[in-house]
Amino acid sequence: MTSPADVPHLTPNQINALVVLMVEARRLTNVELKELAGFTLTGKDNTKLVDLGLVDTDRTHRPFAHELTEQGWRVARQLHTAAPPKQGGSTTRSLFVVLSNLHRSLDRLRVSHGDFFKQTEATAAPATSEQRQEAPAPTVTATTTTAAAAAAAAAPVSAAEVEALVRSAYRDLATAPGAWVGLADVRDRLTDTDRAALDAALRTMVGREDVRIIPVANTKSLTARDRAAAVRIGNEDNHALAIGPA
């Protein structure tokens, strides 16, 4: 694990480069860096990051392209543990506050920085400004809008996708891993999910090692909303969900 002592002394621009490369989680050219963050990675800043083994720079063609190495990811994840450089002023200090709270939140959610910032196919190759200017605007009609909405509504959602939605909703609602959350609150977060598919996912999840779904013992405390949100498992209506260590 990287410790504060392992974080090298870096200039504000070098820190900015590591952060942008981390959050974009892909190889970026100097043109893209300029468009995204208003700076390029050249000269001494680039040389130092390469020499430290934090950044891999492709100089085979222009514009040069940069990507975090494995060591670069480790240092980027731990930047907040070091003292921000004085020459960075309030901007760099504010960035370190964001990084510190990001680390705390991801640790609570048990999500790695790599998974959190991972690019999807839709976002991995954003259009350049030139492409955006040349791309013709699509023609939207009432017919195409209705057809698109109908297609989206009809698109099947897999059981794994529904379970992922349940787990995501739980993370948003739970005060801590393993804390109890009412199914009524979970359903409120997933109003666009088919009721039958959600019930099926909950019945499957109860067999998972980290999942517990139980009825509320004091039925007098249940509201009409709680009763309506219950899922029938076996011969009982169940009202509460916990995911994580017991």
N, C-alpha and C positions, 0 to 999 in steps of 0.2 A: 504494500500500500504506500502511496506517495504521502510524505509528511511535509510540513511547512519548510523544513530544511532542504527538501528535494526540489522546491520551487525556485528556479533561478531568478536572479535579478533581471527584470525585463523593463523596457521602455513602454510608455503608454501605447505607442503604435504597435509594438510587438504583442502586447496583451490584447489589444483590439483585434489583431489578426487571428490570434488563437481562438478568441471567443466567437468571431464570425465564422471561422472554419468549423468550430464545434457545432454551433447551432444550425449551420447549413448542412453539416454532415455529408459533404461531398467535395470533389475537387473544384476549385474556383480559379478562374483566370483573373488577371489584374483588371481586365475590363469589367468583369462581374463584381469584383471587390469594390471598384470605383462606383459602380451603379448602386450596389447594395448599401455600402457603408461610407462612401466618400473618400476612400484612400486606396493606395496600391501598396503591395508588399515588394519593395525593391531595395537595392543598396545594402547598407549595413544591417538594417532590420531583417531583411531576408537572409543575409549571410549568417547572422547570429542564430536565427531559428533553425536553419539547416545544420549549422555546425553543432548545435546542441542536440540534434536528432529529434526535434519537435515537429518539423515541417519537411515534407518531401516536395521539392520544386522541379517541375518538368521544364527544362530550358531547351528542349529540342526544337521548339518552334515558338513564335510569338503569337499572341501574348503568352507570357509565362503562366503556368498553372500551378496551384499550391494545394496541398492536402495534408491533414494532420497524420502524423505517424502514431503508432501505438503509444509511444512515450509522450507524444504531443497530447493525446487524449487524456493520459494520466495527469499531466501537468495542468491542462485546461480544467479538469474536474476539481483540482485542488487550488486553483488560483486564489480563491477567497481566503485561504488559510494564511497567506503571506500578507505583509503590509503593502498597501498600494503605494506606488512610486509618488513622491511628493510633487514631481513635475506634472503629474496628471491632473492635479487639482480636484475640484468637486465632482467633475464628470467621471473620473476613474474611481473615486471613492464610492460614488453612487452605483457604478457598475459592480463593484465588489460586494455591496450590500445586496444587489439583485442576485449575484452568483451564490452568496451565502444562503439566502433564503430559498433559492432554487435547489441547492444541494439538500437542505433540510427537508423540503417538500418531497423531493424524489426519494430520499431515504425513507420517509414515512410511508410513501406509496409502494416502496420496494420496486422502483423502476430505475433502470440504469440510464445514464445520460445518453448512451448510444441508442437505446430503444426509444427514449423520449424524443430525440431529435431525428430519428431515422426517416429518411426520405421515402415517400411512396412513389409509385410510377408516375402519378399525376403531377408531382412537385419536383421530381428529380431533375428535370431539364426545363426550367422556366424560359419563356421566350425572351430574347434580347429586346432592347428598346427599338431596334430597327425592325425586327419581326413584328413587334406590337403595332408599329406605325403602318406596316404594309398589310397586315391581316384585315380582310374585309369584315365588316360587322355582319353577324348572322341575321337573317330575316326571321323575326319572331311573329307568328300569327296566333290567333286564338286556337286554331286547329292544332298547331305544333305544340303549343303550351299544354293544351288539354291532353294530347297524345303522350307527351312527356310525363305528365303527372300520373296518367293512367298506367304507363309502363313502370314508373317508380313504385306505384302502389301494388302492382301485380308481381313485381320482382320477388322471388322467393328468398327468404332469409334462412340461412342454415342454422341448425341447432347450436353449432359452435359460436356463430355470430351473436345469437341471442344470449348465450351464456356470457360472452364477452361484454355485452351491454349490461347485463345484470351485475357483473363484477365491477364494471366502471361506475354504475350508479351507486353501488354499495360503497366504493371508495370515496365518492363524493359526500355520502351521507354519514358514514361511520365516524365517530370521534376517535377511534383507534382500531387497529386490526383486531378482529375477534369481538368487537362491540356489537350489541344487538341493534338491529334496525327494523322498523316496521315494514311489512310488505306493502302497506298502503303508500308509504313514502317512496318505495322502490317503483311501484306501478305509476306513481305520479311523474317520475322521471322518464318513464318508458311508455308514454301515452300513444306513441306511434307504432308500438310493437303489438302484434296480434296477441290477443288474450290467450288463445289456445297454445300458441307457440311459446309464450312466456311461461304458462303453467307447465308445459312439457319440459322446458329447460330447468325449471325449479325442481321438478320431480327427479330429473337426471342428476342435478347438482347435489341433491341431498345424499347421494351415494359417494360424493367426493370426500376425501380425507379431511379437507380443510373447511368443509361447509356443514352448517347446522341449521335446520329449519324446524321450528317448534310451534306448538299451540301456546297461547297465553293461558296460564292456569286459572287466573282470576277472570273468568268470562264476563263478570259484571263490569269490569273496567273497559271492555271493548266498545268502541263506537260503531255506528252503522257503517262508517267508512272502513274501519278495521275488518268488520265481518265481510264486507263486499270484496275486500282485497285478498281474503284468505285463499290459500291453495289447498285442495283436498289431496292428502297423501295417506294412503291406507284408508282407515275409517275415521280420520280426524281432519278438521280444518286447522291449518297452520297459519300463524300470523306474523312470525318474526324470523329474521335471517341474520346469521353471523358467518363471516368468512375470515379465517385466520386461526391463530392458536387459541385453544379453549382456555 
